[in-house]
Amino acid sequence: MNKLVSSEFIKGKGLLTRIVPILIPTVASLLAIALMAGSFVQINSFNWWYVFLAPVAISLICANVIEPDRKLEWHNIDVLPYKKGSTWDTKIIVGLCLLLAANIALLLITTIAGLVYGQLYSVITGFLSIMILVISFAWMLPVGMFLTSRFGSGVCFVVLLVLGFGGSLQPIAGGNLWFLPMALPARLMAAMLGVNPNGIMLEANSPLADTSVILPGLFISAVTFFVTYLFTRIWFAKKGGE
């Protein structure tokens, strides 16, 4: 497994789809600075990230992990002395590592922004927030890799963007449908950072500030990831990229 993971990292090294997802958090901060400088830069950087830019980054991660093999029509996978299920496991592991790296980049950038423009939350809160985002977005990786394998990067990009942005809409993430997997990143960040899914700070005594949703939300996200991973693994083991 270690050899597979190492080879997967080497395979996508140097491609723009490997570099850009980690740079995208910088775009989130630049947008926040341009639209609302001051102490709100940190909050708005996070908001731009989980509403719009994280699904974009995940679609690029899926392209980085899948497209090199897809372009070779999976012949390089067929000759490996490993089961296809193990290859899928490797791709998911690499995808999770890249997703974590992108969120760590967000934490570093927002921490620096907090030092420059003023902090609205502590570094510990920021760290807990990115870990929550990694867990709540993880299910998009097997879904995105499946879509990229079957239909190409363009379809993956559109579907993940629609799911991510649609789930973050105030009536969904801030309403009774908050438990949907695509709504959880925005809903959990409302409780963690005190900001509405639409980017407006929560009012005093807002029900969205209730942190009791965090653990159930993480459980739902973890189950969704496991189910999507399991089904896509079974599909890949049987069909591969065919």
KEMARMAR-311077 format. One line per field, with one value per residue (C-alpha): residue number from 1; z, x, y. Coordinates in Angstrom, 3 decimals, decimal comma. Layout:
! residues N
mivo	NUM;... .
up	Z;... .
east	X;... .
north	Y;... .
***
This chain:
! residues 242
mivo	1;2;3;4;5;6;7;8;9;10;11;12;13;14;15;16;17;18;19;20;21;22;23;24;25;26;27;28;29;30;31;32;33;34;35;36;37;38;39;40;41;42;43;44;45;46;47;48;49;50;51;52;53;54;55;56;57;58;59;60;61;62;63;64;65;66;67;68;69;70;71;72;73;74;75;76;77;78;79;80;81;82;83;84;85;86;87;88;89;90;91;92;93;94;95;96;97;98;99;100;101;102;103;104;105;106;107;108;109;110;111;112;113;114;115;116;117;118;119;120;121;122;123;124;125;126;127;128;129;130;131;132;133;134;135;136;137;138;139;140;141;142;143;144;145;146;147;148;149;150;151;152;153;154;155;156;157;158;159;160;161;162;163;164;165;166;167;168;169;170;171;172;173;174;175;176;177;178;179;180;181;182;183;184;185;186;187;188;189;190;191;192;193;194;195;196;197;198;199;200;201;202;203;204;205;206;207;208;209;210;211;212;213;214;215;216;217;218;219;220;221;222;223;224;225;226;227;228;229;230;231;232;233;234;235;236;237;238;239;240;241;242 .
up	0,000;0,810;-2,662;-4,269;-2,322;-3,172;-6,876;-6,886;-5,395;-7,933;-10,832;-10,380;-9,242;-11,142;-12,728;-12,282;-10,841;-7,996;-7,253;-7,821;-5,126;-2,469;-3,871;-4,053;-0,343;-1,289;-3,729;-0,896;1,223;-1,672;-2,339;1,343;1,405;-1,769;-0,677;3,083;4,609;8,332;11,017;8,814;6,410;8,368;8,466;4,839;3,694;5,296;3,850;0,277;0,763;1,964;-0,110;-3,492;-3,721;-1,830;-4,367;-7,127;-5,362;-4,831;-8,510;-9,402;-6,898;-8,521;-11,944;-10,669;-9,265;-12,061;-15,384;-15,834;-15,734;-17,662;-20,543;-20,753;-20,824;-17,514;-19,198;-16,632;-13,842;-15,488;-15,491;-11,822;-9,518;-7,175;-6,942;-8,420;-5,058;-3,562;-6,353;-5,527;-1,839;-2,789;-4,842;-1,968;0,480;-1,833;-2,351;1,407;1,862;-0,781;0,734;4,135;2,614;1,012;4,330;6,173;3,599;4,417;8,139;7,561;5,314;7,594;10,637;8,901;7,835;11,464;12,567;9,922;10,013;13,452;14,766;15,177;16,388;17,878;16,056;17,897;16,585;13,108;13,384;14,606;11,776;9,027;10,478;10,477;6,856;5,837;7,346;6,008;2,455;2,352;0,715;-2,375;-3,143;-3,997;-5,723;-7,717;-8,623;-9,837;-11,956;-13,375;-14,164;-15,934;-17,479;-17,287;-15,268;-16,691;-15,389;-12,001;-11,777;-12,560;-10,272;-7,250;-7,720;-7,901;-4,855;-2,828;-3,690;-3,609;-0,228;1,200;0,351;3,432;3,181;3,029;5,276;7,569;7,490;8,196;5,555;7,310;7,781;4,049;3,373;0,931;3,512;6,468;5,795;5,858;8,747;10,951;10,203;11,342;14,741;14,804;13,474;14,130;10,500;8,420;5,290;3,309;4,949;7,346;11,003;13,221;15,364;19,120;20,253;16,695;16,622;14,059;16,805;18,495;18,607;19,411;15,659;15,207;16,407;14,580;11,488;11,616;12,069;9,020;7,010;8,080;7,208;3,843;3,083;4,050;1,949;-1,142;-0,762;-0,398;-3,408;-5,665;-4,550;-5,460;-8,837;-9,549;-8,485;-10,955;-13,836;-13,303;-15,759;-18,384 .
east	0,000;2,854;4,336;0,961;0,501;4,032;3,562;0,212;1,779;4,608;2,191;0,423;3,460;4,026;0,570;-1,470;-4,300;-1,921;-0,766;-3,896;-6,134;-3,584;-3,362;-7,123;-7,408;-5,289;-8,037;-10,561;-8,550;-7,986;-11,721;-12,376;-9,823;-11,230;-14,864;-14,634;-11,286;-10,740;-11,434;-13,971;-11,279;-10,837;-14,539;-15,143;-12,108;-13,639;-17,041;-15,744;-13,866;-16,626;-19,436;-17,746;-14,022;-13,682;-15,867;-13,715;-10,543;-11,975;-12,897;-9,296;-7,992;-10,184;-8,850;-5,267;-5,799;-7,955;-7,124;-3,537;-4,879;-8,042;-6,013;-4,128;-7,492;-6,538;-4,057;-1,399;-3,792;-4,627;-0,997;-0,337;0,096;-2,543;-6,282;-8,201;-9,847;-6,445;-5,774;-9,046;-8,111;-4,834;-6,559;-8,917;-5,991;-4,106;-7,268;-7,769;-4,151;-4,533;-7,839;-6,163;-3,238;-5,611;-7,393;-4,095;-3,183;-6,482;-5,641;-2,187;-3,497;-6,399;-4,113;-1,771;-4,798;-5,919;-2,567;-2,753;-6,428;-7,502;-8,648;-12,259;-11,401;-8,442;-5,956;-7,452;-10,908;-9,442;-7,726;-10,897;-12,816;-10,551;-10,677;-14,477;-14,360;-12,086;-14,530;-17,659;-16,250;-14,606;-17,617;-17,125;-13,853;-15,249;-18,216;-15,973;-13,508;-16,347;-17,767;-14,330;-13,693;-17,017;-17,786;-14,676;-13,466;-15,997;-18,981;-17,301;-16,623;-20,228;-21,836;-19,636;-20,011;-23,804;-23,923;-21,547;-23,081;-26,669;-26,188;-24,749;-27,796;-29,314;-32,739;-31,011;-27,946;-29,677;-33,032;-34,562;-32,449;-29,150;-28,501;-27,996;-24,324;-23,901;-25,324;-23,212;-20,002;-21,889;-24,145;-21,281;-19,242;-22,205;-21,903;-18,088;-17,460;-20,746;-21,496;-24,606;-24,238;-24,792;-21,722;-23,567;-22,623;-25,128;-27,432;-27,370;-29,204;-29,427;-30,397;-27,629;-25,075;-26,132;-22,995;-24,973;-25,315;-21,556;-21,193;-24,322;-23,172;-19,729;-21,340;-23,560;-20,541;-18,459;-21,239;-21,788;-18,074;-17,939;-21,008;-19,847;-16,331;-17,621;-19,942;-17,394;-14,714;-16,959;-17,679;-13,995;-12,966;-15,450;-15,391;-12,386;-12,410;-14,393 .
north	0,000;2,399;1,815;2,501;5,737;6,893;6,138;7,946;11,058;10,940;10,411;13,738;15,701;18,946;19,074;22,244;20,160;19,210;22,759;24,853;23,252;24,228;27,768;28,291;29,283;32,302;33,269;33,001;35,435;37,851;37,916;38,570;41,396;42,956;42,765;43,269;44,184;44,512;41,957;40,156;38,901;35,675;34,856;35,740;33,741;30,672;31,540;31,841;28,585;26,266;27,818;28,040;27,325;24,021;22,124;23,642;22,484;18,990;18,674;19,570;17,026;14,375;15,378;15,145;11,664;10,187;11,844;10,525;6,948;7,772;9,222;5,920;4,118;2,454;0,100;1,045;0,016;-3,311;-4,457;-3,659;-6,680;-5,283;-5,620;-2,681;-2,094;-1,349;1,143;2,922;2,967;4,643;7,313;8,102;8,350;10,722;12,772;13,090;14,170;16,880;18,028;18,277;20,201;22,708;23,267;23,666;26,318;28,041;27,961;29,452;32,212;33,151;33,121;35,570;37,649;37,693;39,067;41,802;42,750;41,566;38,192;37,144;33,644;31,809;29,575;26,594;27,457;27,788;24,400;22,684;24,366;23,048;19,531;19,731;20,897;18,013;15,516;17,209;17,515;14,066;12,384;14,561;12,747;9,281;10,905;13,235;10,493;8,296;11,132;11,922;8,261;7,773;11,155;13,341;16,307;18,752;16,810;16,370;20,115;21,102;18,510;19,252;22,997;22,727;20,445;22,602;25,961;24,679;23,033;26,262;28,357;29,977;28,223;24,815;24,998;27,478;25,688;22,308;20,554;21,319;17,581;16,971;16,132;19,037;21,475;20,360;22,347;25,660;24,605;23,428;26,551;28,640;26,984;27,145;30,653;32,446;33,255;32,563;30,429;33,653;35,233;37,548;37,325;35,533;37,608;37,206;34,057;32,733;29,034;28,493;29,154;25,909;23,751;20,587;19,971;19,501;15,909;14,636;16,522;14,921;11,507;12,038;13,199;10,198;7,739;9,450;9,217;5,545;4,655;6,562;5,171;1,610;1,742;3,419;0,965;-1,975;-0,343;0,297;-3,202;-4,694;-2,232;0,018;2,908;1,015 .
***
